[in-house]
Amino acid sequence: MSFTDMPGKRQQGFILAATLWLIAFITVAGAYLAQWAGDARQQIASQQQGLQAEIDYQGTLATLLYLINTQYINEYGIILTELSTEQKEAAILGMGMGLKQSDGNFIKLYDQAYQGMGESLFSVQDESGLIAANTSDPIHLKYLLGLSGLNVTQRNDGIAKLLDYEDPDNLHRINGAEAQQYRQQGKQGPANRLLLTSWELHNILDWDKYPKLWENNLPRLTSSSWEDWPNFNVAPKQVLQTSMGLTQEDAEKIVQARKQIPITELGQLYQIVGRALNIDVLSFSPRPSNFFRVSLWHRQTGRVREIHLELHPRILEKDLLLKTTRPWRLDYQLDFSKTAEQQDAQPKQLKTDLFNSGGSKAKRSETSNFAVPQ
């Protein structure tokens, strides 16, 4: 190779290197742009999905509130069928109405999943079926802690800390906790007032040391609104087992029996379980309350919206009471991850076109009736 050939070869080498670098840059840039475009498409799809879910939520909630405030409600649930004059009077007096039990004719008040607008699902839980967290004698809550695996000492300590969290003074019970004990663990509290939501149970000192409580969805089994014995018509199985003398098998019997006919008296309950129970007759009430928890979730998202309502006045007795300008009050609303039950829920279809949002798969039964009571 002569000296005169070197500049040309150097130039060719430079061009080759530059070309390789350019190709590498274009490849990296192309991969980056493809990744960016993919992320952008995914983000847009997620936003559209979230927007559609919100539209479905709002439509479902508005329809449900309409039904709650226009239809009769009794032990069967929110009644969707047209009632005769005699049946309306019987509903007000708490008497049998001769209604045929059908899941499509009623919105059940024990967290049954139903198809809402679009791809949304919803359920309604009468909070009278939940365990009172704001009470001076939380006997049912203590039993529930036991069902979650806490021994007697842990249950007593937990209840003592709950009562200290709620009472207005700074004197702590034996094994309870006031401000000093919270500060020692670097935590804020106690609130020295009643719980505002059942999810506030997370804030009680040492309750986070028992993961089984939260695995069993403790906040969804308790209520900050209800203060009486759980209603057997709408209580979950775990709550039923907190009533003295009821076993898991008894609870299952009650759940299956109330699907056929509501429980209206203690004698009927005794027949179901096959024996008398140690239940205070004055505490027994089969009637629905005016505190409802509405849950909304979507098939395509991982979130659920929980809405707590107080109805004004009690809708079941609305024909006997003066109407107010505010038929309901929103106590609070929360968004959180779906529970396993909601993720696997098999929703039932109601016999009303009100949840048929255009392209809904649901078809109204030709034999079903829907009318707003006058």
C-alpha positions in Angstrom: 0.0 0.0 0.0 1.5 3.4 -1.1 1.4 6.5 1.0 -0.8 8.2 -1.6 -3.6 5.7 -1.1 -4.0 6.4 2.7 -6.2 9.6 2.6 -8.9 7.8 0.4 -8.9 4.8 2.5 -9.1 6.9 5.7 -12.1 8.7 4.1 -13.8 5.5 3.2 -13.2 4.2 6.8 -14.7 7.3 8.2 -17.8 7.1 6.0 -18.3 3.4 6.9 -18.0 4.2 10.7 -20.3 7.1 10.3 -22.8 5.0 8.5 -22.7 2.3 11.1 -23.2 4.9 13.8 -26.2 6.4 11.9 -27.8 3.0 11.5 -27.3 2.3 15.2 -28.8 5.7 16.1 -31.8 5.1 13.8 -32.3 1.6 15.3 -32.2 2.9 18.9 -34.4 5.9 18.0 -36.8 3.6 16.2 -37.0 1.3 19.2 -37.5 4.2 21.5 -40.3 5.7 19.3 -42.0 2.3 19.1 -41.8 2.0 22.8 -43.1 5.5 23.3 -45.9 4.9 20.8 -46.8 1.7 22.6 -46.8 3.4 26.0 -48.9 6.2 24.6 -51.5 3.9 23.1 -51.6 1.9 26.3 -52.1 5.1 28.3 -54.8 6.4 26.0 -56.5 3.0 26.2 -56.3 3.1 29.9 -57.7 6.6 30.1 -60.5 5.7 27.7 -61.2 2.6 29.8 -61.2 4.7 33.0 -63.5 7.3 31.4 -65.9 4.6 30.2 -65.9 3.0 33.7 -66.7 6.4 35.3 -69.5 7.0 32.8 -70.9 3.5 33.7 -70.5 4.2 37.4 -72.4 7.4 37.3 -75.2 6.0 35.2 -75.5 2.9 37.4 -75.5 5.0 40.6 -78.0 7.5 39.3 -80.3 4.7 38.3 -79.9 2.9 41.6 -80.6 6.1 43.6 -83.7 6.6 41.5 -84.9 3.0 42.4 -84.0 3.4 46.1 -86.1 6.6 46.3 -89.1 5.5 44.3 -89.6 1.8 44.9 -90.8 0.0 48.0 -88.2 -1.7 50.2 -88.8 -4.5 52.6 -87.3 -7.8 53.7 -87.2 -9.0 50.1 -85.0 -6.0 49.1 -85.8 -3.1 46.6 -89.0 -4.3 44.9 -88.9 -3.9 41.1 -92.4 -5.4 40.4 -95.6 -3.4 40.3 -97.5 -3.8 43.6 -101.3 -3.8 44.1 -102.9 -1.5 46.7 -103.1 -4.4 49.1 -99.5 -5.3 48.6 -98.4 -1.7 49.2 -100.3 -1.6 52.5 -98.8 -4.9 53.5 -95.3 -3.6 52.7 -95.8 -0.6 54.9 -97.1 -2.8 57.8 -94.4 -5.3 57.4 -96.8 -8.1 56.4 -96.4 -10.8 53.8 -97.3 -9.5 50.3 -97.5 -12.8 48.4 -94.6 -11.9 46.2 -92.9 -14.6 44.2 -89.3 -14.9 45.2 -87.1 -14.1 42.2 -83.7 -12.6 42.1 -84.7 -10.6 39.1 -87.7 -8.9 40.8 -85.7 -7.5 43.7 -82.4 -5.9 44.4 -81.2 -7.9 47.3 -79.6 -6.0 50.2 -76.9 -8.5 51.1 -74.1 -7.6 48.7 -75.4 -9.6 45.7 -73.6 -8.6 42.5 -75.8 -7.3 39.7 -75.2 -6.1 36.2 -75.2 -2.3 35.9 -74.7 0.1 33.0 -72.3 -1.1 30.3 -69.6 -3.3 31.8 -70.1 -2.1 35.4 -71.3 -4.2 38.3 -72.9 -3.1 41.5 -74.1 -4.5 44.9 -76.1 -3.0 47.8 -75.4 -3.9 51.4 -77.9 -2.9 54.1 -75.5 -1.8 56.9 -77.9 -3.3 59.5 -76.3 -6.6 58.4 -72.9 -5.5 59.5 -71.2 -5.3 62.9 -71.3 -2.1 64.8 -67.8 -0.6 65.4 -69.1 2.4 67.3 -70.6 0.8 70.4 -69.8 0.6 74.1 -70.3 -3.1 74.1 -68.8 -4.5 70.9 -69.6 -8.2 71.6 -70.1 -9.1 67.9 -66.9 -7.4 66.9 -65.0 -9.4 69.6 -66.5 -12.7 68.2 -65.4 -11.5 64.7 -61.9 -11.0 65.9 -62.0 -14.6 67.2 -63.1 -15.9 63.8 -60.0 -14.2 62.3 -57.7 -16.1 64.6 -57.1 -13.8 67.5 -56.9 -15.5 70.9 -58.9 -14.3 74.0 -56.0 -12.0 75.2 -55.5 -10.4 71.8 -59.3 -9.9 71.4 -59.6 -8.2 74.8 -56.5 -6.0 74.1 -57.8 -5.1 70.7 -61.3 -4.1 72.0 -59.7 -2.1 74.8 -57.6 -0.1 72.3 -60.7 0.4 70.1 -62.7 1.9 73.0 -59.7 4.1 74.1 -59.5 5.3 70.5 -63.1 6.3 70.5 -63.6 7.8 74.0 -62.9 11.5 74.6 -60.7 11.2 77.6 -57.0 10.5 78.0 -57.3 7.6 80.6 -56.4 4.3 79.1 -58.0 1.0 79.9 -55.9 -2.1 81.0 -54.0 -3.0 77.8 -55.6 -0.1 76.0 -53.8 2.8 74.4 -54.0 6.6 74.6 -51.8 9.3 73.0 -48.6 8.3 74.9 -48.7 4.8 73.7 -49.3 5.9 70.1 -46.3 8.3 70.3 -44.1 5.6 71.6 -44.7 3.7 68.4 -44.4 6.8 66.3 -48.0 6.8 65.3 -50.7 9.5 65.4 -53.7 9.0 67.5 -56.1 8.3 69.0 -58.9 10.2 67.4 -60.9 10.5 70.7 -64.2 10.3 68.8 -66.3 7.7 67.1 -65.1 6.1 63.9 -66.0 8.1 60.8 -65.6 5.0 58.6 -65.1 1.3 59.2 -61.8 1.6 57.3 -60.5 3.8 60.3 -60.0 0.5 62.1 -56.6 0.4 60.4 -55.6 3.3 62.6 -56.1 1.6 65.9 -52.8 0.7 67.7 -51.6 -2.8 67.0 -54.5 -3.9 64.9 -52.2 -3.9 61.9 -50.2 -6.7 63.5 -53.0 -9.2 62.6 -53.0 -9.5 58.8 -55.8 -12.1 58.9 -58.2 -9.3 59.9 -57.6 -7.5 56.6 -57.5 -10.7 54.6 -61.0 -11.3 55.9 -62.1 -7.8 54.8 -62.8 -6.6 58.3 -63.8 -3.1 57.1 -66.5 -4.6 54.8 -67.9 -6.6 57.6 -68.3 -3.6 60.0 -70.2 -0.4 60.0 -69.6 3.0 61.6 -73.3 3.8 61.2 -75.2 0.8 62.7 -75.4 0.3 66.4 -77.7 -2.7 67.0 -77.6 -6.4 66.5 -77.0 -7.6 62.9 -80.0 -8.1 60.7 -80.2 -11.9 59.9 -81.8 -11.1 56.4 -78.8 -9.3 55.1 -75.8 -10.2 57.3 -72.8 -12.0 55.6 -71.9 -15.5 56.8 -69.0 -14.3 58.9 -71.3 -11.8 60.7 -73.9 -14.4 61.3 -71.4 -16.5 63.1 -70.8 -13.7 65.7 -74.3 -14.2 67.0 -74.1 -16.4 70.1 -74.7 -20.1 69.3 -74.5 -19.9 65.5 -71.9 -22.1 63.8 -70.6 -21.9 60.3 -73.1 -24.6 59.3 -75.9 -22.6 60.8 -74.8 -19.5 59.0 -74.8 -21.4 55.7 -78.4 -22.7 56.4 -79.6 -19.1 57.1 -78.0 -17.8 53.9 -79.6 -20.5 51.8 -83.0 -20.2 53.5 -83.3 -16.4 53.1 -82.9 -16.8 49.4 -86.2 -18.6 49.3 -88.2 -16.4 51.9 -87.1 -13.6 54.1 -86.7 -14.2 57.9 -89.4 -12.2 59.6 -89.5 -13.7 63.1 -87.2 -15.5 65.6 -89.4 -18.7 65.4 -88.6 -18.9 61.7 -84.9 -18.6 62.5 -85.0 -21.3 65.1 -86.7 -23.6 62.6 -83.9 -23.0 60.1 -81.1 -23.9 62.5 -83.1 -26.6 64.3 -82.9 -25.1 67.8 -83.5 -22.0 70.0 -80.8 -19.4 70.1 -79.7 -17.0 72.9 -80.9 -13.9 71.0 -82.6 -10.9 72.7 -86.0 -10.7 71.2 -86.0 -6.9 71.6 -82.8 -6.7 69.5 -84.2 -8.8 66.7 -85.3 -6.7 63.7 -85.8 -8.1 60.2 -86.6 -4.7 58.6 -84.2 -2.9 56.4 -82.4 0.1 57.8 -81.9 3.5 56.2 -78.1 3.0 55.9 -76.9 1.5 52.7 -73.5 0.7 51.2 -73.3 0.8 47.5 -70.3 -0.9 45.8 -69.5 -0.2 42.1 -66.8 -1.9 40.1 -66.0 -2.5 36.4 -64.9 -5.7 34.6 -61.9 -4.0 33.0 -60.4 -2.2 35.9 -59.0 -3.3 39.3 -60.8 -0.7 41.4 -64.1 -0.6 43.3 -66.0 2.5 44.6 -67.7 2.2 47.9 -70.5 4.7 48.6 -72.2 5.0 52.0 -75.7 6.5 52.0 -78.2 7.5 54.7 -81.8 7.6 53.4 -84.2 10.4 54.5 -86.7 9.3 55.6 -86.8 5.5 55.9 -88.0 4.6 52.5 -90.0 1.5 53.6 -92.3 3.8 55.7 -92.3 6.8 53.4 -96.1 6.9 53.0 -96.4 7.3 56.8 -93.8 10.0 57.1 -93.3 13.5 55.8 -90.9 13.7 52.9 -87.7 15.8 53.2 -86.1 17.9 50.6 -83.0 15.7 50.7 -84.0 12.0 50.1 -80.5 10.8 50.8 -77.2 11.9 52.3 -73.8 10.7 51.1 -71.9 10.0 54.2 -68.6 9.1 52.5 -67.1 7.5 49.4 -63.9 5.5 48.9 -62.0 3.9 46.0 -59.8 0.9 46.6 -58.7 -2.4 45.0 -61.3 -5.1 44.2 -61.9 -7.8 46.7 -61.5 -11.4 45.6 -65.3 -11.9 45.7 -65.8 -8.9 43.4 -63.1 -10.0 41.0 -64.8 -13.4 40.6 -68.4 -12.1 40.9 -71.1 -13.7 38.7 -73.6 -10.9 38.4 -77.3 -11.5 38.2 -79.5 -9.7 35.7 -82.4 -7.6 37.0 -85.8 -7.6 35.2 -85.8 -3.9 34.3 -84.7 -2.0 31.3 -83.3 0.8 33.4 -79.8 -0.8 33.5 -79.9 -1.5 29.7 -77.6 1.2 28.4 -78.1 0.9 24.6 -75.9 -2.1 23.7 -76.4 -4.0 26.9 -76.6 -7.7 26.6 -79.5 -7.9 29.0 -83.0 -8.5 27.6 -86.1 -7.6 29.6 -88.3 -10.5 30.5 -91.7 -10.3 28.8 -93.4 -11.2 32.0 -91.7 -8.6 34.1 -93.3 -5.4 35.2 -91.8 -2.2 36.5 -93.7 0.7 37.9 -93.0 3.6 40.2 -95.5 3.5 43.2 -97.7 6.6 43.5 
